């Protein structure tokens, strides 16, 4: 089954005529993702690698039955793009854009939830269900179809972990990049629950980092709700307090959000924590 | 991004939030002039620095006359408070405080919204209150599509007062503070304390605002108030060149593509017995100029004995990165050994390009880290 995206996903690419939109749309299509359309206001009628461009997401949905959208639109316009997608009836919106003002995300997320839709990101690499669909910028060649679910706040660190999983014969059911911002859409608990209910997933790798308390909450949630084996890796043990480490959400504020606290929370909840990314496959195998 | 108390108070005033009368001063003479302007015998002198704990450090003093004022201002100007040297003080009318309250708007990750926090425990360290008596802090989640309407502002204010006149005054302040918070893209707007004076007025006698860095592009006037420390200047310089940098002080410099992987690299260096010199995320580009600028920055740190470059090429192609590196090393001559790990798209081509150079090429992150740590140890002996 996998979660969130599969062969039934019908994808519209918002910002398809921009440099990133066009590049990644072509890659997604080449992978086998069903890219049914794209949007760029004023460019309706154009084709990008055979994909029709529409003026609005509403038009795209009407003409193609799109149910998922991916946003490659600059930060100042991302909120508007997210809200347009929700308003047009898209049920899963993936925002790749980095640098979106936090209050914009607050507003967009609130609207998206009221419309009964889900957001992934922003500031994320997207998600992939190997051999079914990839939405975003994930390097598909490292993924292999299998039964480990992956949830991560990171981009290239996710790839590092997946690379190790694949090399150890542990393919992935779905890998989701939730994004590096302080406020994002779908996060650990929702995704853990989806993986728990997914018959194709038998284990879960969770990749966290400093900032906020989502990992601590996830640890508690796993203890009470998740029966499938979970293994974690937390980046940022060497991060100094008060400094933003690349990701807008990766900051230890007023002493809270340290890697040490997160690691302790997982260990208390019975979730093994890898010392380095290459240790994840072995820890997962032991837990299974 | 942080701003000073006096700047936050100016913003408060612009939005109709009552503040105490005060003047920012850079010298004792400025302060004496301000004293004559202020309608008060007793004044309070407050250091203006980008850190808390000013009172504990002796940076906040009451003065009852000009002699005391001169003494306090002279003492506080030039004071070192947690590494910040005071070059400005705020001289304001001392207020007759009847009660102190805490009020703030902050972004809450859990509820994915702004929340309003209020407490009768004003004038104290709010984190201490949160730790010891969390039930004394009221939190109200703000729905961004309706903001703070009158009924919500009243409901909030009833947590602090019973007297309807004071409730209405406070409600007005809460609405204005929210408006300021949203319009300026703040990440925190805090009044601690918001006081009820003996005369029955409600005013903010301290003000703190921090702003969302992601939103500064649309707030040039706020961005202009930035006063970065020396360390922050380096970090901002790196940002202007397209990468993120934080100095850590160790001997193994690192350059990585991706923030999560860069943090993990720092951690693994430490795990293997080395000390990371920095965090550096060069993002997803193999552009030689970026690599050159990043290498220059790393090598400008005299503590760096070895450089570790950890690249996982997804969309970024390893052969492009290799070409970028070769170009960079044509321009930068250094004796510092460089370990490079290239994995991902076109890794074979990338590694082939680096054969025959002085670069130490590793296949895995573990291998690369071990090489770097061993090289650093050798150089220390």
Interface residues (C-beta under 8 A of the other chain):
Chain A: X23 X24 X27 X75 X76 X99 X100 X101 X102 X103 X104 X105 X106 X107 X109 X110 X111 X114 X125 X137 X138 X139 X141 X142 X152 X153 X154 X155 X156 X157 X158 X159 X160 X163 X180 X182 X183 X184 X207 X209 X210 X212 X213 X214 X217 X233 X235 X236 X237 X238 X239 X240 X243 X244 X245 X246 X247 X248 X249 X250 X254 X259 X275 X276 X277 X278
Chain B: X107 X109 X110 X112 X113 X114 X127 X143 X144 X145 X182 X185 X187 X212 X213 X214 X215 X217 X218 X244 X246 X248 X256 X257 X258 X259 X260 X261 X262 X263 X264 X266 X267 X268 X269 X270 X271 X276 X279 X281 X312 X313 X314 X315 X343 X344 X345 X364 X365 X366
